[in-house]
Amino acid sequence: MKCEQFIASLRHSLQSPLQKRIFLYITSFSFIITLVGFILVAQFFFLHYIPAERDHALKSSHKAKQSIEFLLSIADNTALLLSTNQAIISGLRADEYEAGKSEGEWKNEIDRMLQNMIVSHEYIDNIYVIGTDGEFFTSYWDTTRAEVEERFKDEVERLSLSEGFDTRQRAANYIPFFDLNVISYTRPIYQYSGSEPEGLLVFDLNYTYLREIFTFSSIQPDNEDEKVLIVDGSGESIFTFPFNTDFDFLLDTYPELAEGGAVVEGEIFGIDSFILSSTINYSDWIIIRIISKEQINTTVTYMSRTGVSILIVFIVVAAIISFVLSLSITTPIINLHDTIWKVEKGNLNVRASGEGRDEIGQLATSFNHMIEQLSSLMERTLNEQKQKSDLEFQILQSQINPHFLYNTLDSIKWLAVFQNVENISDMVTSLINLLKYNISRNSKLVELKDELKCIEDYTEIQKFRFGDEFQLIYDIEPGTENKFILKFILQPLVENAIFHGFDTIDYIGVITVRSRTKGEFLILEIEDNGKGLDLDSEDTSSAPQAKKKTMHSSIGIKNVRDRLRLYFGEKGSLSLLNNPHKKGSMVQIILPALDHEIQFPELGKDILNSLEGQGNG
């Protein structure tokens, strides 16, 4: 059933012009973005990456070069160590033998040192030291000076003539002797303070060992067609890979390779190749690498084909995703359109199908909710109109009642005056002033002097009841009487002092009202000498006994604290304190010192009005 509904919905969607347009827009946008991105990537790839990758592959350091340089560096450092050895230099000078040692003993000691050196360096077959005055030291006992001089007669002749050696550099030289399976390393020996050579140092490096190291390190798993050879300064081949491959034509065809650091292109053994040459440190050798162009371009070709394949797959996937996406967008819209059309015809029983959490699903949910509330909307509107009428009537009544009450009290006042009952007249006058201050003034902020006048009117009324059992004292700092405070916050505190502080005392109660400023704050204090407060209760007037004594006539301390917090936040506070040194208690109010009336935000207006209404009720 669900499958049939889906197919029907699919057919309906495919017939929708909206679905076709959205599919066309998304597909076109995806194709353009993909094509532009592919062109930019391809341009970067072919203009920058491919040349850089080819150059990196060509100029990357070869393992064979690294291995040979490593061995030659060890040989060079070993030769430098021996050529500067003081024992060898002294042996080359017969007049510098140590006392007690004969020439033969001295020679045997140096020969053993050379022999020990060979043991620790397996790639060295023999070490010879030839002196200019006939001295000769060797690591191999059967070798004679005549045999060595015959092999290195050119170097010995240069040594005797003191020509051909540059004393400012390490004049090392490599001479291949393939018939002896060695490559001989020669180096002149100098005295520290002299400028003429004292002798010649010769290493016979094992050719087979060096060739195996070269062959093993020339094998490239990722480039099996690469060929490598090493030639000396005269162009003679030293090592070749593959072994026994003839490269004699190479330097004749490309003589620039002998300089080192050259890159040329040519056909080697019928294969288009790159030919690179670079020098090998510690020698005059040149390493030449032959790399097939096809091998270099294999990675580039593979990446190009992969990129095209990804582009094709991406276009196909983008088309499929565009179709599915357009279908997911248009199907809920089409369903909602059909539902709205049915509601427009008067059918309020239909509902839009919106299960998603997106905007369309929320729209369908809101539409269903609108239909469900449509029938109850008229009844709610009528109820609100009735409540509005009742509220307007209550407002009108609240405006009439105070005027009626003022007029009635004023009539009582004048009746008392006419009958010479002055105390009733004064009491009614104070009551009228108190009611006008509490009810008629709509402002939330009043000057301190107006609040003090309210306290005077209130205490004047209470004195008719309590007589002279208490007195009121003011300690007002000059200038604070014009500061603005919340209306009707001091009278409840004075009322609590009278009804709770003085109810059981047998002496005259004193209420002191103080005001002072401290920085940007105004501090108000109501202090009495009564029995003190019960600090366990935040609102003393909220207890049943307190309510009975105050006859439900005032808001409590907690209400004053809540109003301070609502209007001033953390800047408004009320604290209850008992005096530990004398009788009574003190209520301290801290609020901002305002020089003018400010407008409070509407936030919390209903709560504030309800708090104020408790005092007006």
C-alpha positions in Angstrom: 0.0 0.0 0.0 2.8 2.4 0.9 4.7 1.5 -2.2 1.7 2.3 -4.4 1.2 5.6 -2.6 4.9 6.4 -3.2 4.7 5.5 -6.9 1.6 7.6 -7.2 3.2 10.5 -5.4 6.3 10.1 -7.6 4.2 10.3 -10.8 2.4 13.3 -9.6 5.7 15.0 -8.7 7.2 14.3 -12.1 4.3 16.0 -13.7 4.8 19.1 -11.5 6.4 22.1 -13.2 7.9 23.1 -9.8 9.7 19.8 -9.5 11.1 20.1 -13.0 12.4 23.6 -12.4 14.0 22.7 -9.1 15.6 19.6 -10.6 16.9 21.7 -13.5 18.3 24.4 -11.2 20.0 22.1 -8.8 21.5 19.9 -11.6 22.7 22.9 -13.5 24.2 24.5 -10.5 26.0 21.3 -9.4 27.3 20.7 -12.9 28.6 24.3 -13.2 30.3 24.2 -9.8 31.8 20.8 -10.6 33.0 21.9 -14.0 34.6 25.1 -12.7 36.2 23.3 -9.8 37.6 20.6 -12.2 39.0 23.2 -14.6 40.7 25.1 -11.8 42.1 21.8 -10.3 43.2 20.6 -13.7 44.9 23.9 -14.5 46.8 23.8 -11.3 47.6 20.1 -11.8 49.0 20.5 -15.3 50.7 23.9 -14.8 52.1 23.5 -11.4 51.8 20.0 -9.9 52.9 17.9 -12.9 56.1 19.9 -13.5 56.9 20.0 -9.8 56.3 16.3 -9.5 58.5 15.5 -12.5 61.2 17.8 -11.3 61.0 16.2 -7.8 61.2 12.7 -9.3 64.2 13.6 -11.4 66.2 15.5 -8.8 65.4 13.4 -5.8 68.4 12.0 -4.1 69.4 8.5 -5.3 70.1 5.7 -2.8 73.2 4.7 -4.7 74.6 8.2 -4.5 73.9 8.3 -0.8 75.4 4.9 -0.1 78.7 5.6 -2.0 79.0 9.1 -0.5 78.6 7.5 3.0 81.4 5.0 2.4 83.7 7.6 0.8 83.1 10.0 3.7 84.2 7.2 6.2 87.3 6.5 4.1 88.1 10.2 3.9 87.7 10.7 7.6 89.8 7.6 8.3 92.5 8.8 6.0 92.4 12.3 7.6 92.8 10.6 11.0 95.8 8.6 9.9 97.5 11.4 7.9 97.5 13.6 11.0 98.5 10.8 13.4 101.6 11.9 15.2 103.1 8.4 15.4 103.0 8.0 11.7 104.4 11.5 11.1 107.2 10.7 13.6 107.9 7.4 11.8 108.3 9.3 8.5 111.0 11.3 10.3 113.8 9.0 11.5 115.2 11.6 13.8 112.0 11.7 15.9 111.8 8.1 17.1 111.0 7.8 20.8 114.0 7.0 23.0 114.6 3.4 23.6 112.9 2.2 20.4 114.7 1.1 17.3 113.6 1.8 13.8 112.3 -1.8 13.4 110.3 -1.6 16.6 108.8 1.7 15.5 107.9 0.2 12.1 106.3 -2.9 13.7 104.2 -0.7 16.0 102.9 1.4 13.1 102.2 -1.7 10.9 100.1 -3.2 13.7 98.2 0.1 14.1 97.4 -0.1 10.3 96.4 -3.7 10.6 94.0 -3.0 13.4 92.5 -0.2 11.3 91.7 -2.8 8.5 90.0 -5.1 11.0 87.5 -2.4 11.9 86.9 -1.3 8.3 85.9 -4.4 6.2 85.7 -2.5 2.9 89.5 -1.6 3.2 91.9 -4.4 2.0 95.3 -2.7 2.6 96.8 0.5 4.0 100.2 1.7 2.9 102.3 4.7 4.1 105.2 5.7 1.8 107.8 8.2 3.1 109.9 10.6 1.1 113.1 9.3 2.7 112.5 5.6 2.1 110.2 4.9 5.0 107.4 2.4 4.3 104.6 1.1 6.5 102.0 -1.5 5.5 99.2 -3.5 6.9 100.1 -6.5 4.8 103.5 -8.1 5.7 104.4 -9.4 2.3 104.0 -6.2 0.4 107.2 -4.3 -0.4 107.8 -0.6 -1.0 109.0 -1.4 -4.5 105.7 -3.0 -5.4 103.6 -0.1 -4.1 105.8 2.5 -5.7 105.5 0.7 -9.0 101.7 1.0 -8.7 101.7 4.6 -7.7 104.8 5.8 -9.4 103.1 9.0 -10.6 102.0 9.9 -7.1 105.4 9.0 -5.6 107.2 11.1 -8.3 104.9 14.1 -7.5 105.6 13.5 -3.8 109.4 13.6 -4.3 109.1 16.7 -6.4 106.6 18.3 -4.0 104.5 19.2 -7.0 100.9 18.7 -7.8 99.6 18.7 -4.2 97.6 21.6 -3.0 98.4 22.0 0.7 95.3 24.1 1.3 92.9 21.3 0.4 92.6 17.6 1.0 94.3 16.4 -2.2 92.6 13.0 -2.2 92.6 10.8 -5.4 90.9 7.6 -6.4 92.7 5.2 -8.8 90.9 2.0 -10.0 92.9 -1.2 -10.3 90.3 -3.7 -11.7 92.9 -6.4 -12.1 93.5 -6.3 -8.3 89.8 -5.8 -7.5 90.5 -2.6 -5.6 90.1 1.2 -5.9 93.0 2.9 -4.4 92.6 6.0 -2.4 95.7 8.3 -2.1 96.3 11.2 0.1 99.5 13.2 0.9 100.7 13.4 4.6 101.7 16.8 5.9 103.4 17.9 9.1 101.3 20.5 10.9 104.0 23.2 10.7 105.4 22.2 7.3 104.3 23.1 3.7 105.9 20.1 2.0 104.5 16.5 2.1 106.1 14.0 4.5 104.7 11.0 2.7 101.8 9.3 0.9 98.8 7.5 2.4 97.2 4.7 0.3 93.9 2.8 1.0 93.1 -0.2 -1.2 89.2 -0.2 -1.1 87.6 -3.5 -1.9 86.0 -3.0 -5.3 83.6 -6.0 -5.0 82.3 -4.6 -1.7 81.7 -1.2 -3.1 80.1 -2.7 -6.2 77.7 -4.7 -4.2 76.7 -1.7 -2.1 76.2 0.3 -5.3 74.1 -2.5 -7.0 71.9 -3.1 -4.0 71.1 0.6 -3.5 70.5 1.1 -7.2 67.5 -1.2 -7.2 64.4 0.9 -7.3 61.1 -1.0 -6.6 59.0 1.8 -8.1 61.2 2.3 -11.1 62.7 -1.0 -12.4 63.8 0.5 -15.7 66.2 3.1 -14.1 69.8 2.7 -15.1 72.8 4.1 -13.1 76.5 4.4 -13.6 79.4 6.2 -11.9 82.4 7.5 -13.8 85.6 9.1 -12.6 87.0 12.4 -13.6 88.6 10.9 -16.8 85.2 9.5 -17.9 86.1 5.9 -17.2 83.2 3.8 -15.8 83.6 2.7 -12.2 80.2 1.1 -11.5 77.3 0.3 -13.8 73.7 -0.9 -13.1 72.6 -3.2 -14.6 76.0 -4.9 -14.2 78.2 -5.1 -17.4 76.0 -2.7 -19.3 78.0 -0.7 -21.8 77.6 3.1 -21.3 80.8 4.2 -23.0 78.9 6.1 -25.7 77.0 8.2 -23.1 79.6 10.9 -22.4 80.6 11.1 -26.0 77.0 11.7 -27.0 76.2 14.1 -24.0 79.5 15.6 -22.9 77.7 18.1 -20.6 77.0 15.2 -18.2 80.6 15.2 -17.2 80.2 18.6 -15.5 77.6 17.3 -13.0 74.2 18.9 -12.3 73.0 18.4 -15.9 69.5 17.2 -17.1 69.1 16.2 -20.7 66.6 14.2 -22.7 67.5 11.6 -25.2 66.9 8.1 -26.5 68.9 5.4 -24.6 68.6 1.9 -25.9 65.6 2.9 -27.9 63.7 4.4 -24.9 63.0 8.1 -24.5 64.6 9.0 -21.2 65.7 11.7 -18.9 69.5 11.7 -18.2 70.7 13.3 -15.0 74.2 13.8 -13.7 75.4 14.9 -10.3 78.7 15.0 -8.4 79.6 12.6 -5.6 81.1 14.3 -2.6 84.6 13.3 -1.4 85.7 12.4 -4.9 85.8 13.5 -8.5 83.2 10.9 -9.5 80.0 11.6 -11.4 76.8 9.6 -10.9 74.6 9.4 -14.0 71.0 8.3 -13.8 68.8 7.2 -16.8 65.1 7.4 -16.1 62.4 6.4 -18.6 60.0 9.2 -19.5 57.2 6.6 -19.4 58.0 5.8 -15.8 58.0 9.5 -14.8 54.7 10.1 -16.6 53.0 6.9 -15.3 52.0 8.7 -12.0 50.8 11.8 -13.9 48.8 9.7 -16.4 47.3 7.6 -13.6 46.2 10.8 -11.7 44.8 12.4 -14.8 42.7 9.3 -15.6 41.6 9.1 -12.0 40.6 12.7 -12.1 38.5 12.3 -15.2 36.8 9.2 -13.8 36.0 11.0 -10.5 34.5 13.9 -12.6 32.2 11.5 -14.5 31.2 9.7 -11.3 30.6 13.0 -9.5 28.4 14.3 -12.4 26.3 11.1 -12.3 26.0 11.1 -8.5 25.2 14.9 -8.6 22.4 14.3 -11.1 20.9 11.5 -8.9 21.2 13.5 -5.7 19.7 16.5 -7.5 16.7 14.5 -8.5 16.2 13.0 -5.1 16.7 16.3 -3.4 14.3 18.1 -5.7 11.8 15.3 -5.1 12.2 15.6 -1.4 11.6 19.3 -1.6 8.7 19.4 -4.0 6.7 16.4 -2.7 5.7 18.1 0.7 5.1 21.4 -1.1 2.8 19.7 -3.6 0.9 17.8 -0.8 0.5 21.0 1.2 -0.7 22.8 -1.9 -3.4 20.1 -2.5 -4.5 20.3 1.2 -4.8 24.1 1.1 -6.8 23.9 -2.1 -9.2 21.4 -0.4 -9.5 23.7 2.7 -10.2 26.6 0.3 -13.2 24.6 -1.0 -14.5 24.3 2.5 -13.2 20.9 3.6 -11.9 21.4 7.2 -11.4 17.7 7.8 -8.3 17.3 5.7 -4.8 17.5 7.2 -1.4 18.2 5.6 1.1 15.4 5.8 4.3 16.9 7.4 6.6 14.5 9.2 9.8 16.4 8.7 11.5 18.8 11.1 12.4 21.3 8.4 10.6 24.5 7.5 8.1 22.7 5.2 7.3 20.1 7.9 6.9 22.9 10.4 4.6 24.8 7.9 2.5 21.7 7.5 2.3 21.2 11.3 1.4 24.9 11.7 -1.3 24.6 9.0 -2.9 21.6 10.7 -2.7 23.4 14.0 -4.4 26.4 12.4 -7.2 24.3 11.1 -7.7 22.7 14.5 -7.9 26.0 16.3 -10.0 27.7 13.7 -13.3 26.6 15.3 -12.2 27.6 18.7 -10.8 31.0 17.6 -14.3 32.7 17.5 -15.2 31.6 20.9 -11.9 32.7 22.3 -12.3 36.1 20.6 -15.7 36.5 22.2 -14.4 35.6 25.6 -11.5 38.1 25.2 -13.9 40.8 24.2 -16.1 40.1 27.3 -13.0 40.2 29.5 -11.9 43.4 28.0 -15.3 45.0 28.7 -15.2 43.8 32.3 -11.7 45.2 32.7 -12.7 48.5 31.3 -15.6 48.6 33.8 -13.2 47.7 36.7 -10.8 50.5 35.6 -13.7 53.0 35.5 -14.9 51.8 38.9 -11.4 52.1 40.3 -11.3 55.7 39.1 -14.7 56.5 40.6 -14.1 54.8 44.0 -11.2 56.9 45.2 -13.0 60.1 44.4 -16.1 58.9 46.2 -14.0 57.9 49.2 -12.1 61.3 49.2 -15.4 63.2 49.1 -16.9 61.1 51.9 -13.9 61.5 54.1 -13.9 65.3 53.4 -17.5 65.5 54.4 -16.7 63.7 57.7 -13.8 66.1 58.3 -15.9 69.2 57.9 -18.7 67.7 60.0 -16.1 67.2 62.8 -14.9 70.8 62.4 -18.5 72.2 62.6 -19.0 70.2 65.8 -15.6 71.2 67.2 -14.2 67.7 67.2 -10.7 68.6 66.1 -9.0 65.3 66.8 -11.4 63.6 64.3 -10.7 66.3 61.8 -7.0 65.8 62.1 -7.2 62.1 61.9 -9.4 62.2 58.8 -7.1 64.7 57.2 -4.1 62.4 57.7 -6.1 59.5 56.3 -7.1 61.5 53.2 -3.4 62.4 52.6 -2.3 58.8 53.1 -4.9 57.5 50.7 -4.1 60.1 48.1 -0.4 59.3 48.3 -0.9 55.5 48.1 -3.7 55.4 45.5 -3.8 58.5 43.4 -0.1 58.8 42.5 0.8 56.5 39.6 4.5 57.1 39.6 6.6 54.3 40.9 9.3 56.7 42.2 8.8 59.5 44.7 11.1 61.9 46.4 12.3 60.9 49.9 10.5 63.9 51.4 7.2 62.6 50.1 7.7 59.2 51.6 8.6 60.9 54.9 5.4 62.9 54.7 3.5 59.6 54.2 5.2 58.2 57.4 4.1 61.3 59.3 0.5 61.0 58.2 0.5 57.2 59.1 2.0 57.8 62.6 -0.4 60.6 63.2 -3.3 58.2 62.7 -1.6 55.5 64.9 -1.1 58.1 67.7 -4.9 58.4 68.0 -4.9 54.7 68.9 -1.6 54.3 70.9 -1.3 57.8 72.3 2.2 58.8 73.3 3.5 55.3 73.6 6.0 55.9 70.8 7.7 58.7 69.1 9.3 59.2 65.6 12.8 60.8 65.2 14.3 61.8 61.8 18.1 61.8 61.1 18.1 62.9 57.4 21.4 63.8 55.7 21.0 67.1 53.9 20.4 66.7 50.2 19.0 63.2 50.5 15.4 64.4 50.9 15.3 65.1 47.2 16.6 61.7 46.2 14.1 59.4 44.4 13.1 56.1 46.0 10.4 53.5 45.4 7.0 54.6 46.7 5.6 53.1 49.8 8.7 51.2 51.1 9.2 53.0 54.4 5.7 53.0 55.7 5.5 49.1 55.9 8.7 49.1 58.0 7.4 51.7 60.4 4.2 49.8 60.7 6.1 46.6 61.6 8.1 48.5 64.2 4.9 49.8 65.8 2.9 46.5 65.8 5.7 44.0 66.3 8.4 45.9 68.1 6.3 47.8 70.7 3.5 45.4 71.4 4.9 44.0 74.7 7.2 46.7 75.9 6.5 48.8 79.0 8.6 51.9 78.0 8.3 54.6 75.4 9.1 53.2 71.9 11.4 55.3 69.7 11.5 54.9 65.9 14.5 56.5 64.2 14.5 57.1 60.4 17.9 57.8 58.9 19.1 58.5 55.4 22.7 59.0 54.0 24.6 58.5 50.8 27.6 56.3 50.2 29.1 56.6 46.8 26.4 56.0 44.2 24.0 54.4 46.8 21.4 55.8 49.1 21.1 54.0 52.5 17.8 54.2 54.4 17.5 52.8 58.0 14.5 52.2 60.2 15.6 51.6 63.8 13.5 51.0 66.9 14.1 50.1 70.5 11.5 47.4 70.7 11.8 43.7 71.4 13.7 42.9 68.2 12.9 40.8 65.1 12.6 37.1 64.6 15.3 36.7 61.9 14.2 33.1 61.2 11.2 34.5 59.3 12.0 36.8 56.3 8.5 38.4 56.5 7.4 39.0 60.0 4.1 40.4 58.9 3.3 37.1 57.0 2.8 35.1 60.3 -0.9 34.6 61.3 -0.5 36.5 64.5 1.2 39.4 62.8 -1.5 39.5 60.2 -4.1 39.7 62.9 -2.3 42.5 64.7 -1.8 44.6 61.5 -5.4 43.9 60.4 -4.1 43.0 57.0 -3.2 46.7 56.4 0.3 46.6 54.9 2.6 44.7 52.6 5.4 42.9 54.4 9.1 43.2 54.6 9.5 40.4 52.0 7.3 42.3 49.6 9.5 45.4 50.0 12.6 43.3 49.4 11.1 41.7 46.3 10.2 45.1 44.8 13.7 46.4 45.4 15.1 43.3 43.6 12.7 43.5 40.7 13.2 47.2 40.1 17.0 47.6 40.9 18.3 44.0 40.6 21.5 43.4 42.6 21.8 47.1 43.4 18.7 47.0 45.6 18.7 45.1 48.9 16.9 44.9 52.3 18.7 43.6 55.5 17.2 42.8 58.9 19.5 43.4 61.9 19.1 43.0 65.7 21.2 45.4 67.8 23.5 43.2 69.9 24.3 46.0 72.4 20.9 47.6 73.0 17.3 46.8 72.6 15.5 46.9 69.3 16.2 46.1 65.7 17.1 47.8 62.5 16.0 47.4 58.8 18.5 48.7 56.3 17.6 49.5 52.7 20.3 50.1 50.0 19.3 51.4 46.6 20.8 53.6 43.9 20.9 57.3 44.7 18.7 58.8 42.0 18.6 62.5 41.4 15.7 62.3 38.9 12.9 59.9 38.0 13.7 57.1 35.6 11.6 54.8 33.4 11.6 51.1 34.4 11.4 48.4 31.6 8.1 46.7 31.0 9.6 43.3 31.7 8.0 41.9 34.8 5.2 44.6 34.8 2.5 42.2 35.7 4.5 40.9 38.7 5.3 44.4 39.9 1.7 45.5 39.6 0.6 42.4 41.6 3.0 43.3 44.4 1.9 46.9 44.5 -1.7 45.8 44.4 -1.3 43.8 47.6 -0.8 47.1 49.4 -3.7 48.7 47.6 -6.1 45.8 48.3 
